[in-house]
Amino acid sequence: MIEKHHVFALAGYVGTPTVEVAVPIAQELKIPLIGSFTGALLLREPVQRYVLNIRASYNDETEALVSYLSRGSRS
């Protein structure tokens, strides 16, 4: 599809298993992978030149949630 139809970007992939397959393709063919709906670390470490995240990592989400909950009703 990428070569035959001249796809210039991949977008909207949902879930870690789907993204895990798409990342190496994006890297090899040097096309952007945009807006994947997963917070998986594999999109962030090591830095992926062609991956553009719009969602926080699971680690960042968990850290923010714990910080929020630890404040309790004091906020």
C-alpha positions as a printed Julia matrix, in Angstrom:
75×3 Matrix{Float64}:
  0.0    0.0    0.0
  2.8    2.41   0.87
  4.68   1.9   -2.35
  1.78   1.14  -4.7
 -0.49   4.0   -3.58
  2.28   6.4   -2.5
  1.14   6.61   1.11
  3.12   9.43   2.75
  2.18   8.77   6.4
  0.61   6.17   8.65
 -1.98   7.43  11.14
 -4.43   6.38  13.81
 -3.05   2.98  14.75
 -4.76   1.58  17.84
 -3.1   -0.67  20.4
  0.42  -1.71  21.22
  0.53  -4.88  19.06
 -0.52  -2.95  15.94
  1.98  -0.17  16.59
  4.73  -2.69  17.3
  4.38  -3.9   13.7
  4.05  -0.39  12.21
  7.09   1.25  13.86
  9.77  -0.76  12.03
  7.97  -0.15   8.72
  7.8    3.6    9.35
 11.47   3.67  10.34
 12.64   1.59   7.37
 10.62   3.51   4.77
 11.13   6.88   6.5
  7.46   7.82   6.68
  5.73   9.36   9.7
  3.62   7.28  12.06
  1.2    9.8   13.55
 -1.27   9.69  16.41
 -1.08   6.1   17.57
 -3.49   5.37  20.39
 -1.15   3.71  22.85
  1.14   4.9   25.59
  3.61   2.08  25.02
  7.26   2.7   25.77
  8.31   1.21  22.41
  7.18   4.48  20.77
  9.49   6.51  22.99
 12.62   4.53  23.8
 14.79   4.61  21.93
 13.68   7.83  20.28
 11.91   7.02  17.03
 12.59   9.66  14.39
  9.4    9.03  12.4
  6.98   8.52  15.32
  4.85  11.48  16.36
  3.02  10.85  19.62
 -0.14  12.63  20.68
 -0.73  10.59  23.8
  1.29  10.61  26.99
  3.23   7.49  27.86
  1.74   5.0   30.28
  4.5    6.0   32.72
  3.55   9.7   32.48
 -0.15   8.93  32.84
  0.48   6.78  35.91
  2.75   9.38  37.49
  0.11  12.1   37.0
 -2.63   9.87  38.4
 -0.62   8.93  41.49
  0.29  12.58  42.05
 -3.36  13.6   41.76
 -4.63  10.84  44.05
 -1.94  11.45  46.65
 -3.13  15.04  47.04
 -6.59  13.76  47.96
 -9.11  16.42  48.87
 -6.37  18.99  49.59
 -6.34  20.26  46.01
